[in-house]
Amino acid sequence: MIRVQYFARYRESLGLDSEQLPWDTRFACLDDLRQVLLARGGAWDVLAERNLMCARNDELCSLAEPLQDGDQVAFFPTVTGG
């Protein structure tokens, strides 16, 4: 099982803050998971942003980060300040 959390604008666009997905061997890395989510189309296209940030088990990481069954993943937009 993979727990996926969505934050800020992503949560608002998708209409959910988290979901659990059954483990799938296609999820070799975070980008593989993101591609499966993007395939849903529509509002999920928000996850195609170039500046998307992500975390695995509460640690910031890149989309190349390997995944394992039981991981917690988070997607969130970059934060800008002023």
Steps between C-alpha positions, in 0.01 A plus 500: 500500500619852417348796682498810281439849641423814303564847640403861430382568145525131406260404778259770385522405131456128564236531769675261737780522749617138490435153368638152535600299198573130492869427449584450134836385365472782242582742784878462477546871575293802589473612139349163405229558758448854373462371142227258612319789671541723192340229285174572684480820292298812571586670829789255550697692237596738783761241601679554168645831620876525457555657842300240692654409834476160663591309811534135591446404863515867610832570324523730198619309196511499123263321267776241449466385863438122517173387657417202716177348619383689810653836406326831555529746213411869488461734204492877545565811292809708560458771757583856410534776749513869496 
